[in-house]
Amino acid sequence: MTKNKNKFILLLIIAVAISGVGFGVWQNYELRTAHKQEKFHVAQTVQRGAYFLYTTRSSIDTINNENKWDDLKTRDSFRVWLAYAQESLNNANSTLNDFPSLVSFQDRTNMNDISSWYSQWWSEVANILSKPGPLTDQDKERISKLSNTISKVDGFYVTNKFNDWDGISSSLAKLHQEWKKAIEEQEGN
């Protein structure tokens, strides 16, 4: 009887050990899957911010080329687009700060600065676009400042994929550098 009891206890211990190992493997798999999803979420959110910056630049260039700044519908539509860009950049900035283990301090700083600089530019431009009547050349120049800055970054956004964090990070670092230069030049004048 004791021999059967010992066998049962030994088999029970082995079964518990095997299920413990299986549970550990399953937890490791779940953890890795969650980590990949977090990385994808971070890259996708920041890529969306880069997309809106890129399309804002394209819109500015198109409106400049077509000389449509005095069309109120165009200005209203553009102001809405700028609000989407602002929201997207704020989300990207928050996301990077929510996942500090996935994103370097420098990348978080770059995104924070870009988001802040865009916000300052946007508030000025939103006021300009709300003016009744035609815009002055100085107004158009202030609006075009963002386009001029982004255009200095070769391949900004276009070459990036949702999961290409290194490409997105590199583009944002270059944009940060160019924007910082533009601010320093403006303050120097």
C-alpha positions in Angstrom: 0.0 0.0 0.0 2.8 2.4 0.9 4.6 1.5 -2.3 1.5 2.4 -4.4 1.1 5.6 -2.4 4.7 6.6 -3.0 4.3 5.9 -6.8 1.2 8.0 -6.9 2.9 10.9 -5.1 5.9 10.6 -7.4 3.7 10.6 -10.5 1.8 13.5 -9.1 5.1 15.4 -8.5 6.2 14.6 -12.1 2.8 15.7 -13.5 3.0 19.0 -11.6 6.6 19.6 -12.7 5.7 18.9 -16.4 2.6 21.1 -16.2 4.7 23.8 -14.5 7.3 23.7 -17.3 4.5 23.8 -19.9 2.9 26.7 -18.1 6.2 28.5 -18.0 6.8 28.0 -21.8 3.3 29.2 -22.5 3.8 32.3 -20.3 7.1 33.0 -22.1 5.3 32.8 -25.5 2.6 35.1 -24.3 5.1 37.6 -23.0 7.1 37.6 -26.2 3.9 38.0 -28.2 2.8 41.0 -26.0 6.3 42.5 -26.4 6.1 42.3 -30.2 2.6 43.8 -30.1 3.9 46.7 -28.0 6.8 47.3 -30.4 4.5 47.3 -33.3 2.1 49.6 -31.6 4.9 52.1 -30.8 6.3 52.0 -34.4 2.8 52.3 -35.9 1.8 55.2 -33.7 5.0 57.2 -34.5 4.7 56.3 -38.1 1.2 57.8 -38.2 2.6 61.0 -36.7 5.3 61.0 -39.4 2.6 60.3 -42.0 0.7 63.4 -40.9 3.8 65.6 -40.9 4.7 64.3 -44.4 1.2 64.9 -45.8 1.0 68.3 -44.1 4.2 69.2 -46.0 2.7 67.9 -49.2 -0.5 69.9 -48.7 1.5 73.1 -48.1 3.5 72.5 -51.2 0.3 71.8 -53.2 -1.6 74.8 -51.9 1.5 77.0 -52.6 1.8 75.7 -56.2 -1.9 76.2 -56.9 -1.9 79.5 -55.0 -5.0 78.5 -53.1 -4.2 80.2 -49.8 -7.0 82.8 -50.3 -9.7 80.1 -50.8 -11.5 79.8 -47.5 -12.6 76.2 -48.0 -9.1 75.2 -48.7 -7.9 77.0 -45.6 -10.7 75.4 -43.4 -9.9 71.9 -44.7 -6.2 72.4 -44.2 -6.8 73.7 -40.6 -8.8 70.4 -39.9 -5.9 68.4 -41.3 -3.4 70.3 -39.1 -5.6 69.4 -36.1 -5.4 65.7 -37.1 -1.6 66.0 -37.3 -1.5 67.7 -33.9 -3.5 64.8 -32.4 -1.4 62.2 -34.1 1.8 63.8 -32.9 0.5 64.1 -29.3 -0.5 60.4 -29.4 2.9 59.4 -30.7 4.6 61.5 -28.0 2.5 59.9 -25.3 3.0 56.4 -26.7 6.8 56.8 -26.7 6.7 57.9 -23.1 4.4 55.0 -22.1 7.0 52.5 -23.3 10.4 53.7 -22.0 11.8 50.2 -22.1 11.2 50.0 -25.9 12.3 53.4 -26.9 15.6 55.2 -26.1 15.7 58.4 -24.1 17.0 60.2 -27.2 14.1 59.0 -29.3 11.6 60.1 -26.7 13.3 63.5 -26.4 13.3 64.0 -30.2 9.6 63.1 -30.4 8.7 65.4 -27.5 10.6 68.3 -29.1 9.0 67.7 -32.5 5.5 67.5 -31.0 6.1 70.7 -29.0 7.6 72.6 -32.0 4.7 71.5 -34.2 2.3 72.6 -31.6 3.8 76.1 -31.5 3.9 76.3 -35.3 0.3 74.9 -35.5 -1.1 77.5 -33.0 0.4 80.3 -35.0 -0.8 78.8 -38.4 -4.3 78.1 -37.1 -4.6 81.8 -36.3 -3.3 82.8 -39.7 -5.7 80.5 -41.5 -8.6 81.9 -39.5 -8.0 85.4 -40.8 -10.7 86.8 -43.0 -9.5 87.9 -46.5 -6.3 87.1 -48.4 -3.1 86.1 -46.6 0.0 88.2 -46.8 3.3 86.9 -48.2 4.6 86.9 -44.6 1.7 84.7 -43.5 2.4 82.3 -46.4 6.0 82.2 -45.4 5.2 81.3 -41.8 3.0 78.5 -43.0 5.6 77.2 -45.4 8.2 77.1 -42.6 7.2 73.5 -41.7 7.4 72.3 -45.3 10.8 73.9 -45.8 12.1 72.1 -42.7 10.7 68.7 -43.5 11.9 68.9 -47.1 15.5 68.9 -45.9 15.1 65.4 -44.5 15.7 63.0 -47.4 13.2 60.1 -47.6 11.2 61.3 -44.6 8.3 58.9 -44.0 8.1 57.5 -47.6 10.7 54.8 -47.0 9.4 53.7 -43.6 7.2 50.7 -42.9 5.0 50.2 -39.9 7.4 47.9 -38.1 10.6 49.6 -39.2 11.4 51.3 -35.9 15.0 52.0 -36.9 13.9 53.8 -40.1 11.3 55.8 -38.3 13.7 56.7 -35.5 16.3 57.8 -37.9 13.9 60.0 -39.9 12.7 61.6 -36.7 16.2 62.2 -35.5 17.0 63.9 -38.8 13.8 66.0 -38.6 14.7 67.0 -35.1 18.1 68.1 -36.2 16.7 70.1 -39.1 14.0 71.7 -37.0 16.4 72.6 -34.3 18.6 74.3 -36.9 15.6 76.2 -38.3 14.7 77.5 -34.8 18.3 78.5 -34.1 18.5 80.4 -37.5 15.1 82.1 -36.8 16.3 83.1 -33.3 19.6 84.4 -34.8 17.7 86.7 -37.2 
